[in-house]
């Protein structure tokens, strides 16, 4: 996937992310994303998980900090990778 999204922080800073993949879990959809440029607190090989919220004016992304959800998303991602191998 080669999708780039720009998210705006609460402080008004725009940060670009590349969507690695999107995953459905139950009724929710999540995106695993990596910052396009180095981002404080995020390693070069690390990714963040965002819940995708459908809105009238396009998708919105909410950062996931719940460890159980993070584990489920990455478990699903790893299972997808294993199936492709």
Backbone as CSV, one residue per row, in Angstrom:
resi,resn,N_x,N_y,N_z,CA_x,CA_y,CA_z,C_x,C_y,C_z
1,UNK,0.852,-1.162,0.000,0.000,0.000,0.000,0.902,1.230,0.000
2,UNK,0.540,2.239,-0.721,1.396,3.408,-0.845,0.613,4.672,-0.508
3,UNK,-0.264,4.583,0.490,-1.110,5.711,0.857,-0.406,6.579,1.891
4,UNK,-0.431,7.882,1.657,0.116,8.843,2.599,-1.052,9.671,3.136
5,UNK,-1.118,9.794,4.460,-2.126,10.655,5.074,-1.409,11.689,5.926
6,UNK,-1.998,12.863,6.001,-1.461,13.928,6.836,-2.391,14.121,8.020
7,UNK,-1.825,13.982,9.209,-2.591,14.171,10.437,-2.098,15.437,11.122
8,UNK,-2.999,16.140,11.759,-2.655,17.375,12.451,-2.735,17.144,13.956
9,UNK,-1.652,17.495,14.651,-1.615,17.338,16.101,-2.477,18.401,16.762
10,UNK,-2.694,18.250,18.064,-3.455,19.241,18.823,-2.766,20.605,18.800
11,UNK,-1.451,20.593,18.579,-0.680,21.844,18.528,-0.673,22.449,17.125
12,UNK,-1.350,21.807,16.167,-1.438,22.336,14.813,-0.324,21.899,13.878
13,UNK,0.521,20.968,14.312,1.614,20.466,13.472,1.096,19.354,12.555
14,UNK,1.416,19.456,11.264,1.044,18.412,10.308,2.137,17.360,10.249
15,UNK,1.742,16.093,10.362,2.678,14.975,10.292,2.161,13.995,9.252
16,UNK,3.027,13.615,8.315,2.634,12.662,7.278,2.978,11.242,7.713
17,UNK,2.038,10.344,7.423,2.203,8.927,7.729,1.943,8.114,6.473
18,UNK,2.668,7.018,6.338,2.403,6.053,5.279,1.602,4.911,5.890
19,UNK,0.490,4.571,5.246,-0.324,3.455,5.729,0.343,2.155,5.299
20,UNK,0.742,1.349,6.274,1.354,0.054,5.999,0.273,-0.939,5.596
21,UNK,-0.803,-0.973,6.375,-1.935,-1.851,6.076,-3.134,-1.420,6.911
22,UNK,-4.283,-1.897,6.516,-5.508,-1.680,7.289,-6.043,-3.035,7.711
23,UNK,-6.568,-3.093,8.927,-7.021,-4.359,9.509,-8.397,-4.165,10.131
24,UNK,-9.294,-5.111,9.875,-10.618,-5.108,10.492,-10.596,-6.032,11.704
25,UNK,-11.078,-5.527,12.826,-11.224,-6.331,14.041,-12.614,-6.062,14.592
26,UNK,-13.456,-7.070,14.543,-14.830,-6.868,14.983,-15.502,-5.837,14.100
27,UNK,-16.100,-4.834,14.720,-16.788,-3.777,13.975,-15.885,-2.585,13.675
28,UNK,-14.626,-2.644,14.124,-13.718,-1.511,13.964,-12.647,-1.788,12.916
29,UNK,-12.135,-0.715,12.340,-11.056,-0.799,11.366,-9.864,-0.010,11.897
30,UNK,-8.679,-0.550,11.674,-7.452,0.051,12.176,-6.441,0.182,11.043
31,UNK,-5.581,1.180,11.172,-4.500,1.372,10.211,-3.183,1.318,10.971
32,UNK,-2.253,0.522,10.443,-0.882,0.522,10.952,-0.130,1.507,10.075
33,UNK,0.461,2.537,10.704,1.099,3.597,9.936,2.488,3.926,10.485
34,UNK,3.356,4.314,9.563,4.699,4.754,9.927,4.874,6.210,9.509
35,UNK,5.534,7.016,10.353,5.774,8.402,9.959,6.700,8.461,8.740
36,UNK,6.413,9.370,7.816,7.238,9.527,6.615,8.610,10.072,6.993
37,UNK,8.634,11.035,7.922,9.887,11.618,8.417,10.070,11.189,9.860
38,UNK,11.317,11.156,10.350,11.545,10.762,11.748,10.646,11.544,12.706
39,UNK,10.148,10.826,13.692,9.228,11.403,14.665,9.723,11.042,16.057
40,UNK,9.839,12.039,16.928,10.304,11.796,18.297,9.490,10.695,18.955
41,UNK,10.181,9.736,19.557,9.513,8.663,20.278,9.112,7.476,19.425
42,UNK,9.320,7.561,18.112,8.973,6.461,17.219,10.241,6.040,16.484
43,UNK,10.680,4.795,16.719,11.877,4.284,16.074,11.684,4.110,14.574
44,UNK,12.801,4.020,13.875,12.772,3.908,12.407,11.944,2.716,11.927
45,UNK,11.995,1.604,12.663,11.276,0.395,12.267,9.982,0.197,13.054
46,UNK,9.531,1.224,13.749,8.310,1.120,14.536,7.128,1.715,13.780
47,UNK,5.944,1.310,14.192,4.721,1.821,13.572,3.716,2.144,14.670
48,UNK,2.771,2.990,14.323,1.693,3.352,15.236,0.389,2.778,14.700
49,UNK,-0.549,2.557,15.603,-1.854,2.033,15.208,-2.900,3.122,15.449
50,UNK,-3.741,3.330,14.435,-4.817,4.304,14.525,-6.139,3.611,14.223
51,UNK,-7.172,3.954,14.995,-8.522,3.484,14.681,-9.067,4.405,13.607
52,UNK,-9.658,3.830,12.576,-10.227,4.601,11.477,-11.683,4.890,11.804
53,UNK,-12.013,6.167,11.798,-13.377,6.602,12.095,-13.934,7.238,10.830
54,UNK,-15.009,6.641,10.307,-15.626,7.192,9.095,-16.388,8.460,9.449
55,UNK,-16.104,9.524,8.700,-16.789,10.801,8.899,-17.306,11.288,7.554
56,UNK,-18.246,12.217,7.582,-18.835,12.735,6.347,-17.802,13.381,5.434
57,UNK,-16.776,13.991,6.035,-15.777,14.691,5.232,-14.484,13.891,5.071
58,UNK,-14.564,12.560,5.178,-13.402,11.689,5.008,-13.067,10.974,6.302
59,UNK,-12.151,10.035,6.200,-11.769,9.249,7.367,-11.006,10.097,8.377
60,UNK,-11.236,9.795,9.641,-10.469,10.395,10.730,-9.693,9.273,11.396
61,UNK,-8.569,9.620,12.013,-7.697,8.622,12.623,-7.475,8.976,14.081
62,UNK,-7.696,7.978,14.945,-7.523,8.163,16.383,-6.410,7.233,16.854
63,UNK,-5.374,7.790,17.469,-4.248,6.990,17.948,-4.718,5.988,18.989
64,UNK,-4.300,4.736,18.836,-4.669,3.668,19.770,-3.559,3.542,20.812
65,UNK,-3.942,3.600,22.090,-2.969,3.426,23.165,-3.308,2.231,24.056
66,UNK,-4.447,1.591,23.798,-4.886,0.423,24.568,-4.030,-0.787,24.181
67,UNK,-3.293,-1.324,25.153,-2.377,-2.432,24.878,-3.079,-3.658,24.310
68,UNK,-4.286,-3.961,24.772,-5.007,-5.130,24.272,-5.349,-4.973,22.786
69,UNK,-5.794,-3.779,22.408,-6.114,-3.535,20.999,-4.838,-3.577,20.161
70,UNK,-3.772,-2.944,20.662,-2.493,-2.962,19.934,-2.033,-4.394,19.693
71,UNK,-2.102,-5.222,20.734,-1.694,-6.625,20.592,-2.542,-7.335,19.545
72,UNK,-3.846,-7.118,19.565,-4.750,-7.769,18.608,-4.452,-7.331,17.177
73,UNK,-4.221,-6.030,16.979,-3.928,-5.520,15.640,-2.619,-6.119,15.118
74,UNK,-1.573,-6.092,15.940,-0.284,-6.620,15.482,-0.320,-8.142,15.322
75,UNK,-1.105,-8.840,16.155,-1.271,-10.285,15.969,-1.924,-10.566,14.617
76,UNK,-2.952,-9.809,14.267,-3.621,-9.979,12.973,-2.666,-9.665,11.824
77,UNK,-1.879,-8.607,11.981,-0.899,-8.230,10.950,0.131,-9.339,10.761
78,UNK,0.663,-9.853,11.866,1.658,-10.936,11.770,1.071,-12.185,11.123
79,UNK,-0.197,-12.489,11.418,-0.848,-13.639,10.794,-0.984,-13.428,9.282
80,UNK,-1.295,-12.186,8.859,-1.398,-11.870,7.418,-0.038,-12.071,6.749
81,UNK,1.022,-11.630,7.410,2.372,-11.750,6.843,2.736,-13.228,6.701
82,UNK,2.410,-14.029,7.710,2.732,-15.453,7.670,1.974,-16.151,6.539
83,UNK,0.723,-15.735,6.281,-0.061,-16.340,5.209,0.554,-16.038,3.843
84,UNK,1.146,-14.847,3.703,1.744,-14.445,2.441,3.056,-15.134,2.149
85,UNK,3.685,-15.687,3.186,5.002,-16.316,2.984,4.909,-17.706,2.441
